[in-house]
Amino acid sequence: MSSSPNNVGISILLYIIGIMLVLMAVLIVLKGLGVLTTLPNYVIWALLLLSVGMGILGGLRSSQRR
């Protein structure tokens, strides 16, 4: 049974948002503990692109299992 494209899009979006929330929580904890004092812009962009890529792959993978 194949999923409708609308469900796949929502699944991908939810995966992206979930991964971004986890990454932001880790960054906030590390900044609060004093491990990270400054964070360069390229690291933030790399984390953003990583979360988008992982979200797309996770959403597509979950839609294939249904």
N, C-alpha and C positions, 0 to 999 in steps of 0.2 A: 504494500500500500504506500503510495507516495503522498507526501505532505504538500499542501498548497504553498505557492511561493510566498504568500502573505505570512504563513506560520513560520517559514524558514527565515524570513526577514526579521520577524519579531524575536525569534530565538537567537539570531546572530546579535541583534541589538542588546538583548538582555545579557548575553555572554560578555559583550564588550563592556557594558556598564558594570557588571559584577567584577570583572578583572580590574577595571580602573578603580573601583572602590577598595578592593583589597590592596592594590599597589599604593593608593593614597594613604590608607590606614598604616601600612608598613612605614611609609615615609614620615608620617606624623609621629609615630612612636619613636623612630630613630632620631628625629629632630628633638623630640622631647627628652630623650636620654642623653643628648649631647653628642651622639655618634656623628651625625651630620650637622655641620654648621652652615655651610653654603652648598647649594646644588646648582651646577652650571645648566644653562638653558638646553644644551645639546643632550644632557641626560634626561631632562624632562621630556623632550621630543622623542628620544629613543624609547622611553617607557610608554609614551602615548602610542607610538607606532607598534610596539610590541603587544600592547593590550588589544589594539585593533586587529592585528594579525591573529593573535590567539583566539579572540572572540569569533572571528570569521571561521577559523578552522574548527573550533568547538561547536559552533552553531551548525555547520555543515555536517560534522560528524554525528551530532545528536539527531539531525534530521534523517540521516541514512539508517539509523538504528530503528526507526519507527516503522 
